[in-house]
Structures are given as structure tokens and as C-alpha cells.
Amino acid sequence: MRKVVEKLKIKPEEEKRILLALYRYYLSDITFEKAAEEAKVPLYVFIEYVNDNEFPIVHTDKDVTDGIRKVIRLMKEKGIEVKKLPIPV
């Protein structure tokens, strides 16, 4: 199965927006639907990206921690600066 980035031809700037929106989602700043809207991608693209990269949906505190760690790891892999991200309390 091809990754959604290849399958849907997600551009690097779109992926950056998705990751930033996911970070806000895990901080409980926004809902899942609002995260897709802020990333400026259709909800189905956002869902496919989340599923493809095995991000957890928030049900527990562990999901939040795992999600934030995964977002930061992917951002570093993509060369996106993470130093300016708000730190979860």
C-alpha cells in the first residue's frame, strides 16, 4: 500500500500544515475536524494521513503523549523546525 503522501500527492507545505494541526489537536486546542480545516485539506485526506502514519486518536493521556511524540518525530524527519512549538504542560 502506497503512503497517502504519494497516493494523494500531498505537497511538503500541506504535510507541514497537517503536522502543525495535529500538534494543536493533541494539545486539545482544536477538534479533529477543525484540525483538517486549519491544515486546509479535505477531512478525508487528513483522516488518510492520520491512518497511514498510525497516529492515535485521543482517548487517553497516553494517546496524547504518543501523538505529540510522533508529530515531533515526523516534523524533525521532514526538516520542520520544532523549537518554536508550544510545550505541553
Secondary structure, 3 states (H helix, E strand, C coil): CCCHHHHCCCCHHHHHHHHHHHHHHHCCCCCHHHHHHHHCCCHHHHHHHHHHCCCCCCCCHHHHHHHHHHHHHHHHHCCCCCCCCCCCC
